[in-house]
Each structure stands twice: as structure tokens, then as C-alpha cells.
Amino acid sequence: MTKARDLANASTALSAVSATELAFVDGVTSAIQTQLDAKTAKATLTTKGDLYAATAASTPARLAVGANGTVLTAASGQATGLEWATPAAGGMTLISTTTLTGASITLSSIPSTYNHLQLVILNYKPANDNSYFCFSINGDMAANRHLSSRTDADMSGTSATAFDNTNFITGKNDNSVAQGIQIINLFDYTNVVTWKFGFSYGVFNNATTTTSANVFARPLIYNQTNAISSLLLFPESGNFTSGTALLYGVK
């Protein structure tokens, strides 16, 4: 019996098959059901943001969406070789905020997890008029260790300059009107091989004519190799009246 006769004798009439429908199976080289069974079901993903990730060759699995702000990173210890993680810290992180008061302030236990430090002094006001803002590294007040220039000529580079200071000296301000900012950068502060270097700059009221302004920029050198773990802040004379010290870690 031929196939045509079998079809003709079928109890149920067959519907017409279009050329388009026949084209759907054009090129099939193996059982269609077997090929369908090998596909990954879309039901594997159950939540907005889920991802397909392999646990082994030809073994897809669901990687659940991470928490807000996390990033996808390689993690060989995980089943999928991936995980959502908090991104590595970068930029600037506020370590501490301190009100300037009394004869001195110590910023202690500075973390060693950053590349550089930035100290920002806002609206420094000394009790004594025309008094410089000063600080020393690690509270070290030994002679001939800190060097900062009061004037551009102090460190012109045309001749050797002796270390004759017990602390760094930056900007000064009036004791009645204090507006301004001083920014102090200390670079590579955790290394124990080289001297410590920095730079300070700022703008504030002139200590004599408070309606005028002073601008300054000074290099800083500490000729010791100790890592920086604390900063001692104090006015050149007298006490702090007011002001704020913001210490940042920089990566």
C-alpha cells in the first residue's frame, strides 16, 4: 500500500500544509524534540535582572540579580564563576570632621587603606590675631624635621634649604573675621621608604585688612620615612576660636 493510499484512506481528512509551514522544518538534521529539549527554558530566569550563567560546560543556571549599587565581578569560588559585589572604593572618602577648639587637636588612628590624604580647613579663626595655622605629622615636634615656606623665596630651589621647623606652617587669619579655606594634600602617606611630601594652598581674609583676601601656596616636606598615622593641629600661638577640619582619604 502506498503512502498516498494510506492518506486517502485516513478516517480524518488532513488539513492543507502551506509552503511556509514546510519551510519551518527545512534543514532539520535530527529529531526536533531532541533539539527542543536541549534548549534552556526561559522559566530559569524568575526575577527582573536575572542572568544566565554556566556552572559547567553546557550547563546554564540562574544568577540572581544583585543588590542596588553592586557590580558583576569574576569569582572562581562561586558555582557560576560570577558574583555581585560592592565596587572597590575610589575617589575621596570623608574620614573625620572635627571642630577646631582649644590649644590643639589631634586627628589620630588614620586608616592606612588610602593612597593619599587631604586635610581641608574651613574658616580657621585663631584667638590671637595674625596667627598661622600649623600642624605636625605624627605629633613629631622635634627640630629640623618639617619644612614649609612662609614666602615663595624660602624654597626657591636656587640653593639648599635647611630643615629648621618643628611643624608645618600654612595660612594665617584674623581673630575677629575668619572666612576661607585651606587645602593640604599629603601624598603616599603610608610608605615607609621615602620622606613625606605635600602641598598646601588656600584663600582667606587678610589678617590685617579683613575686607581684603590672601592667597597662598606652599610645598611641604617631612624628612622622616614613618607612615603618617596622626596629625597634630594647632595655631601658631594661643588657641583655636573656631573652624572645622575635614580629613579625607583619597584613592
KETORRO-685725 format. One record per residue (C-alpha): residue number from 1; residue in three letters; x, y, z. Coordinates in Angstrom, 1 decimal. Example, Ala and Ser with C-alpha at 12.3 -4.5 7.8 and 13.67 -1.06 7.14 Angstrom:
<nodes>
pos->1&code->ala&east->12.3&north->-4.5&up->7.8
pos->2&code->ser&east->13.7&north->-1.1&up->7.1
</nodes>
This chain:
<nodes>
pos->1&code->met&east->0.0&north->0.0&up->0.0
pos->2&code->thr&east->1.4&north->3.3&up->-1.0
pos->3&code->lys&east->1.6&north->6.4&up->1.3
pos->4&code->ala&east->-0.8&north->8.2&up->-1.0
pos->5&code->arg&east->-3.4&north->5.4&up->-0.5
pos->6&code->asp&east->-2.8&north->5.5&up->3.3
pos->7&code->leu&east->-3.5&north->9.2&up->3.4
pos->8&code->ala&east->-6.6&north->8.8&up->1.2
pos->9&code->asn&east->-8.0&north->6.1&up->3.5
pos->10&code->ala&east->-7.4&north->8.1&up->6.7
pos->11&code->ser&east->-10.6&north->8.4&up->8.7
pos->12&code->thr&east->-9.8&north->12.1&up->9.3
pos->13&code->ala&east->-9.2&north->14.4&up->6.5
pos->14&code->leu&east->-5.8&north->16.2&up->6.7
pos->15&code->ser&east->-5.6&north->19.9&up->6.6
pos->16&code->ala&east->-3.7&north->21.7&up->3.9
pos->17&code->val&east->0.1&north->22.3&up->4.7
pos->18&code->ser&east->1.4&north->25.6&up->3.3
pos->19&code->ala&east->4.8&north->26.1&up->1.8
pos->20&code->thr&east->5.6&north->28.5&up->4.6
pos->21&code->glu&east->4.9&north->25.8&up->7.2
pos->22&code->leu&east->7.0&north->23.3&up->5.3
pos->23&code->ala&east->9.9&north->25.8&up->5.2
pos->24&code->phe&east->9.9&north->25.9&up->9.1
pos->25&code->val&east->11.5&north->22.4&up->9.1
pos->26&code->asp&east->13.7&north->23.0&up->6.2
pos->27&code->gly&east->17.3&north->21.9&up->7.1
pos->28&code->val&east->16.3&north->19.9&up->10.2
pos->29&code->thr&east->19.0&north->17.2&up->10.6
pos->30&code->ser&east->17.9&north->15.5&up->13.8
pos->31&code->ala&east->14.8&north->14.9&up->15.9
pos->32&code->ile&east->13.1&north->18.2&up->16.5
pos->33&code->gln&east->12.0&north->17.3&up->20.1
pos->34&code->thr&east->15.6&north->16.4&up->21.0
pos->35&code->gln&east->16.7&north->19.8&up->19.8
pos->36&code->leu&east->13.9&north->21.5&up->21.8
pos->37&code->asp&east->14.8&north->19.5&up->24.9
pos->38&code->ala&east->18.4&north->20.8&up->24.7
pos->39&code->lys&east->17.3&north->24.4&up->24.9
pos->40&code->thr&east->17.4&north->26.4&up->28.1
pos->41&code->ala&east->13.9&north->27.2&up->29.4
pos->42&code->lys&east->13.2&north->30.9&up->29.8
pos->43&code->ala&east->11.5&north->29.9&up->33.1
pos->44&code->thr&east->15.0&north->29.5&up->34.5
pos->45&code->leu&east->15.0&north->33.3&up->34.9
pos->46&code->thr&east->12.5&north->34.2&up->37.6
pos->47&code->thr&east->13.2&north->37.8&up->38.6
pos->48&code->lys&east->13.9&north->41.1&up->36.8
pos->49&code->gly&east->17.6&north->41.4&up->36.3
pos->50&code->asp&east->18.4&north->37.7&up->36.5
pos->51&code->leu&east->21.2&north->36.4&up->34.2
pos->52&code->tyr&east->22.1&north->33.1&up->32.6
pos->53&code->ala&east->25.5&north->31.9&up->33.8
pos->54&code->ala&east->27.1&north->28.5&up->33.3
pos->55&code->thr&east->28.1&north->26.2&up->36.2
pos->56&code->ala&east->29.9&north->23.9&up->33.8
pos->57&code->ala&east->30.1&north->23.2&up->30.1
pos->58&code->ser&east->26.6&north->23.2&up->28.5
pos->59&code->thr&east->25.1&north->23.7&up->32.0
pos->60&code->pro&east->23.3&north->27.1&up->32.2
pos->61&code->ala&east->22.0&north->28.3&up->35.5
pos->62&code->arg&east->20.3&north->31.3&up->37.0
pos->63&code->leu&east->22.4&north->34.1&up->38.6
pos->64&code->ala&east->20.1&north->36.2&up->40.7
pos->65&code->val&east->20.2&north->39.9&up->40.3
pos->66&code->gly&east->22.5&north->41.7&up->42.7
pos->67&code->ala&east->21.7&north->44.4&up->45.3
pos->68&code->asn&east->21.5&north->48.1&up->44.2
pos->69&code->gly&east->24.9&north->49.6&up->43.5
pos->70&code->thr&east->26.7&north->46.3&up->43.2
pos->71&code->val&east->28.7&north->45.3&up->40.2
pos->72&code->leu&east->29.2&north->41.9&up->38.4
pos->73&code->thr&east->32.7&north->40.5&up->39.0
pos->74&code->ala&east->34.6&north->37.3&up->38.4
pos->75&code->ala&east->34.6&north->34.9&up->41.4
pos->76&code->ser&east->36.2&north->31.5&up->40.8
pos->77&code->gly&east->34.9&north->30.2&up->44.2
pos->78&code->gln&east->31.2&north->30.6&up->43.2
pos->79&code->ala&east->29.3&north->28.0&up->41.3
pos->80&code->thr&east->28.8&north->30.2&up->38.3
pos->81&code->gly&east->32.2&north->31.8&up->38.5
pos->82&code->leu&east->30.5&north->35.2&up->39.0
pos->83&code->glu&east->29.1&north->37.2&up->41.8
pos->84&code->trp&east->27.6&north->40.6&up->42.6
pos->85&code->ala&east->29.9&north->42.6&up->44.8
pos->86&code->thr&east->30.3&north->46.1&up->46.2
pos->87&code->pro&east->32.6&north->48.1&up->43.9
pos->88&code->ala&east->36.1&north->48.9&up->45.1
pos->89&code->ala&east->36.2&north->52.3&up->46.8
pos->90&code->gly&east->37.6&north->55.2&up->44.8
pos->91&code->gly&east->37.7&north->58.9&up->44.8
pos->92&code->met&east->37.5&north->60.7&up->48.2
pos->93&code->thr&east->36.2&north->59.3&up->51.5
pos->94&code->leu&east->35.5&north->61.5&up->54.5
pos->95&code->ile&east->37.4&north->60.0&up->57.4
pos->96&code->ser&east->36.6&north->62.6&up->60.1
pos->97&code->thr&east->35.0&north->66.0&up->60.8
pos->98&code->thr&east->36.5&north->67.9&up->63.7
pos->99&code->thr&east->35.7&north->71.3&up->65.3
pos->100&code->leu&east->38.8&north->73.4&up->65.9
pos->101&code->thr&east->38.9&north->74.3&up->69.6
pos->102&code->gly&east->41.4&north->74.7&up->72.4
pos->103&code->ala&east->45.1&north->74.8&up->72.1
pos->104&code->ser&east->45.4&north->71.8&up->69.8
pos->105&code->ile&east->43.5&north->69.0&up->68.0
pos->106&code->thr&east->44.9&north->65.5&up->67.2
pos->107&code->leu&east->43.5&north->63.5&up->64.3
pos->108&code->ser&east->44.5&north->60.1&up->65.4
pos->109&code->ser&east->44.2&north->56.5&up->64.1
pos->110&code->ile&east->44.2&north->57.5&up->60.5
pos->111&code->pro&east->43.4&north->54.4&up->58.4
pos->112&code->ser&east->46.2&north->53.1&up->56.2
pos->113&code->thr&east->43.8&north->52.0&up->53.4
pos->114&code->tyr&east->44.1&north->55.1&up->51.1
pos->115&code->asn&east->46.7&north->56.3&up->48.7
pos->116&code->his&east->46.8&north->59.9&up->49.8
pos->117&code->leu&east->45.3&north->62.2&up->52.5
pos->118&code->gln&east->43.6&north->65.6&up->52.1
pos->119&code->leu&east->43.0&north->67.9&up->55.0
pos->120&code->val&east->40.6&north->70.7&up->54.5
pos->121&code->ile&east->40.5&north->73.6&up->57.0
pos->122&code->leu&east->37.3&north->75.7&up->56.8
pos->123&code->asn&east->37.0&north->79.2&up->58.4
pos->124&code->tyr&east->40.0&north->78.9&up->60.7
pos->125&code->lys&east->39.9&north->81.6&up->63.4
pos->126&code->pro&east->42.7&north->81.9&up->66.0
pos->127&code->ala&east->42.3&north->83.6&up->69.4
pos->128&code->asn&east->45.5&north->85.6&up->68.7
pos->129&code->asp&east->45.4&north->87.9&up->65.8
pos->130&code->asn&east->47.6&north->87.2&up->62.7
pos->131&code->ser&east->48.4&north->83.6&up->63.9
pos->132&code->tyr&east->49.3&north->80.9&up->61.4
pos->133&code->phe&east->47.6&north->77.6&up->61.2
pos->134&code->cys&east->50.2&north->74.9&up->62.0
pos->135&code->phe&east->50.3&north->71.1&up->62.0
pos->136&code->ser&east->52.8&north->68.4&up->62.6
pos->137&code->ile&east->53.0&north->64.8&up->61.3
pos->138&code->asn&east->52.5&north->62.1&up->64.0
pos->139&code->gly&east->52.8&north->64.8&up->66.6
pos->140&code->asp&east->56.5&north->65.0&up->65.9
pos->141&code->met&east->57.7&north->68.3&up->67.3
pos->142&code->ala&east->61.5&north->67.6&up->67.0
pos->143&code->ala&east->63.5&north->70.3&up->65.4
pos->144&code->asn&east->64.7&north->70.2&up->61.8
pos->145&code->arg&east->62.1&north->67.7&up->60.5
pos->146&code->his&east->59.3&north->69.8&up->58.9
pos->147&code->leu&east->59.8&north->72.3&up->56.2
pos->148&code->ser&east->57.2&north->74.6&up->54.7
pos->149&code->ser&east->57.7&north->78.0&up->53.1
pos->150&code->arg&east->56.2&north->81.2&up->54.5
pos->151&code->thr&east->57.1&north->83.0&up->51.4
pos->152&code->asp&east->57.9&north->81.9&up->47.8
pos->153&code->ala&east->61.6&north->82.8&up->48.3
pos->154&code->asp&east->62.0&north->80.3&up->51.2
pos->155&code->met&east->62.1&north->77.3&up->48.8
pos->156&code->ser&east->63.1&north->78.9&up->45.5
pos->157&code->gly&east->65.2&north->75.9&up->44.6
pos->158&code->thr&east->68.3&north->78.0&up->43.8
pos->159&code->ser&east->70.1&north->76.8&up->47.0
pos->160&code->ala&east->69.8&north->74.2&up->49.7
pos->161&code->thr&east->67.2&north->75.0&up->52.4
pos->162&code->ala&east->67.8&north->73.7&up->55.9
pos->163&code->phe&east->65.0&north->71.9&up->57.9
pos->164&code->asp&east->64.6&north->74.3&up->60.8
pos->165&code->asn&east->60.9&north->74.0&up->61.6
pos->166&code->thr&east->59.2&north->71.8&up->64.2
pos->167&code->asn&east->55.9&north->71.8&up->62.3
pos->168&code->phe&east->54.3&north->72.9&up->59.0
pos->169&code->ile&east->53.1&north->76.5&up->58.8
pos->170&code->thr&east->50.3&north->77.3&up->56.3
pos->171&code->gly&east->47.9&north->80.3&up->56.2
pos->172&code->lys&east->47.1&north->82.8&up->58.9
pos->173&code->asn&east->43.9&north->84.7&up->59.7
pos->174&code->asp&east->42.3&north->87.5&up->61.6
pos->175&code->asn&east->41.0&north->86.8&up->65.1
pos->176&code->ser&east->37.7&north->88.6&up->64.5
pos->177&code->val&east->36.6&north->87.8&up->60.9
pos->178&code->ala&east->37.6&north->84.4&up->59.6
pos->179&code->gln&east->36.4&north->83.2&up->56.3
pos->180&code->gly&east->38.3&north->80.9&up->53.9
pos->181&code->ile&east->39.6&north->77.5&up->53.1
pos->182&code->gln&east->43.0&north->75.8&up->53.3
pos->183&code->ile&east->43.6&north->72.5&up->51.5
pos->184&code->ile&east->46.5&north->70.3&up->52.5
pos->185&code->asn&east->47.5&north->67.3&up->50.4
pos->186&code->leu&east->49.8&north->64.6&up->51.8
pos->187&code->phe&east->50.9&north->62.1&up->49.2
pos->188&code->asp&east->51.8&north->58.4&up->49.5
pos->189&code->tyr&east->51.4&north->58.7&up->53.3
pos->190&code->thr&east->51.7&north->55.0&up->54.2
pos->191&code->asn&east->55.1&north->54.3&up->52.6
pos->192&code->val&east->58.0&north->53.7&up->55.0
pos->193&code->val&east->60.8&north->54.2&up->52.4
pos->194&code->thr&east->60.8&north->57.9&up->51.5
pos->195&code->trp&east->60.3&north->61.3&up->53.1
pos->196&code->lys&east->56.7&north->62.5&up->53.1
pos->197&code->phe&east->55.8&north->65.3&up->50.7
pos->198&code->gly&east->52.8&north->67.5&up->50.4
pos->199&code->phe&east->51.3&north->70.8&up->49.2
pos->200&code->ser&east->49.1&north->73.3&up->50.8
pos->201&code->tyr&east->47.1&north->76.2&up->49.3
pos->202&code->gly&east->44.2&north->78.4&up->50.3
pos->203&code->val&east->42.4&north->81.7&up->50.3
pos->204&code->phe&east->41.1&north->83.6&up->53.3
pos->205&code->asn&east->40.6&north->87.1&up->54.9
pos->206&code->asn&east->43.7&north->89.2&up->55.2
pos->207&code->ala&east->44.8&north->89.2&up->58.9
pos->208&code->thr&east->45.1&north->93.0&up->59.0
pos->209&code->thr&east->42.5&north->94.2&up->56.4
pos->210&code->thr&east->39.6&north->91.8&up->56.7
pos->211&code->thr&east->37.9&north->93.2&up->53.6
pos->212&code->ser&east->40.8&north->92.0&up->51.6
pos->213&code->ala&east->41.9&north->88.5&up->50.8
pos->214&code->asn&east->45.2&north->86.5&up->50.9
pos->215&code->val&east->46.0&north->83.6&up->48.6
pos->216&code->phe&east->48.9&north->81.2&up->49.3
pos->217&code->ala&east->50.5&north->78.0&up->48.0
pos->218&code->arg&east->53.3&north->76.2&up->49.8
pos->219&code->pro&east->55.2&north->72.9&up->49.4
pos->220&code->leu&east->55.6&north->70.7&up->52.4
pos->221&code->ile&east->58.4&north->68.3&up->53.3
pos->222&code->tyr&east->58.8&north->65.9&up->56.3
pos->223&code->asn&east->62.2&north->64.4&up->56.3
pos->224&code->gln&east->61.2&north->61.1&up->58.0
pos->225&code->thr&east->60.2&north->57.8&up->56.5
pos->226&code->asn&east->57.5&north->56.9&up->59.1
pos->227&code->ala&east->54.0&north->56.3&up->57.8
pos->228&code->ile&east->51.5&north->59.0&up->58.7
pos->229&code->ser&east->49.1&north->57.8&up->61.4
pos->230&code->ser&east->48.1&north->61.0&up->63.0
pos->231&code->leu&east->48.1&north->64.8&up->62.6
pos->232&code->leu&east->48.5&north->67.4&up->65.4
pos->233&code->leu&east->46.7&north->70.7&up->64.5
pos->234&code->phe&east->47.3&north->73.9&up->66.4
pos->235&code->pro&east->47.5&north->77.7&up->65.9
pos->236&code->glu&east->51.0&north->79.4&up->65.9
pos->237&code->ser&east->50.1&north->81.0&up->69.2
pos->238&code->gly&east->47.2&north->80.9&up->71.6
pos->239&code->asn&east->44.1&north->78.7&up->71.0
pos->240&code->phe&east->41.6&north->77.9&up->68.3
pos->241&code->thr&east->38.4&north->80.0&up->68.5
pos->242&code->ser&east->36.6&north->78.2&up->65.7
pos->243&code->gly&east->36.9&north->76.4&up->62.4
pos->244&code->thr&east->36.4&north->72.9&up->61.0
pos->245&code->ala&east->38.9&north->70.2&up->59.9
pos->246&code->leu&east->37.7&north->67.7&up->57.3
pos->247&code->leu&east->40.1&north->64.8&up->56.8
pos->248&code->tyr&east->39.7&north->62.8&up->53.5
pos->249&code->gly&east->41.2&north->59.6&up->52.3
pos->250&code->val&east->42.0&north->59.6&up->48.6
pos->251&code->lys&east->42.2&north->56.6&up->46.2
</nodes>
